C-alpha cells in the first residue's frame, strides 16, 4: 500500500508543474509533446521534504533539464523566487 501511495505522489508531482506552466519549457519555451520533464527547483536528494511539493517543480525540456544538471543549477538559485 505504501509503495502504491508513493507511486501516486510521484505521478502527481511530475504532472502538476507541466499543467501549471502551460506545458512549456520555462528556460527556452519549447512546447513539443513528449519532450517536457519536471525539474526539482530544490534538489531531490538534498530536500526530501520537498520531493512531492508541487511548488518545488518546474517544467523544462529534456535538453534544458540536462543543462541545468551539468552546470549544477539544480539547487534552486536560478528560480529561488518561485519558492518564496
BAPA-700327 format. One record per residue (C-alpha): x, y, z; residue in three letters. Coordinates in steps of 0.1 Angstrom, whole numbers, padded with zeros to 4 digits, always signed. Last residue first. Example, Ala and Ser with C-alpha at 12.3 -4.5 7.8 and 13.67 -1.06 7.14 Angstrom:
REM residues 2
+0137-0011+0071SER/+0123-0045+0078ALA/
REM end
This chain:
REM residues 84
+0090+0323-0019UNK/+0097+0291-0037UNK/+0094+0307-0072UNK/+0118+0335-0063UNK/+0146+0308-0059UNK/+0144+0302-0096UNK/+0181+0304-0106UNK/+0194+0295-0071UNK/+0172+0265-0067UNK/+0200+0239-0063UNK/+0197+0223-0097UNK/+0220+0248-0115UNK/+0250+0225-0112UNK/+0260+0233-0147UNK/+0255+0198-0160UNK/+0223+0194-0140UNK/+0207+0225-0155UNK/+0220+0216-0190UNK/+0203+0182-0188UNK/+0170+0199-0179UNK/+0174+0224-0207UNK/+0178+0195-0232UNK/+0149+0174-0217UNK/+0125+0203-0219UNK/+0118+0220-0186UNK/+0087+0223-0164UNK/+0095+0234-0128UNK/+0085+0217-0096UNK/+0092+0228-0060UNK/+0057+0244-0058UNK/+0042+0209-0064UNK/+0058+0196-0032UNK/+0065+0159-0039UNK/+0102+0159-0033UNK/+0101+0189-0009UNK/+0106+0171+0024UNK/+0135+0151+0008UNK/+0155+0183+0002UNK/+0191+0174-0007UNK/+0184+0144-0029UNK/+0156+0159-0049UNK/+0175+0192-0054UNK/+0154+0224-0048UNK/+0139+0235-0081UNK/+0130+0199-0088UNK/+0126+0195-0126UNK/+0095+0181-0143UNK/+0100+0169-0178UNK/+0090+0180-0213UNK/+0100+0164-0246UNK/+0069+0142-0251UNK/+0049+0170-0266UNK/+0069+0198-0281UNK/+0064+0230-0261UNK/+0099+0245-0261UNK/+0100+0280-0245UNK/+0137+0280-0238UNK/+0140+0281-0200UNK/+0105+0276-0186UNK/+0099+0247-0210UNK/+0062+0249-0220UNK/+0033+0227-0209UNK/+0011+0256-0198UNK/+0033+0263-0168UNK/+0008+0249-0142UNK/-0001+0219-0162UNK/+0036+0209-0166UNK/+0043+0215-0130UNK/+0014+0192-0119UNK/+0023+0161-0140UNK/+0056+0152-0124UNK/+0044+0157-0089UNK/+0011+0138-0094UNK/+0030+0108-0108UNK/+0054+0107-0079UNK/+0026+0110-0053UNK/+0008+0081-0070UNK/+0039+0059-0069UNK/+0045+0068-0032UNK/+0008+0058-0025UNK/+0013+0025-0042UNK/+0045+0018-0024UNK/+0028+0025+0009UNK/+0000+0000+0000UNK/
REM end
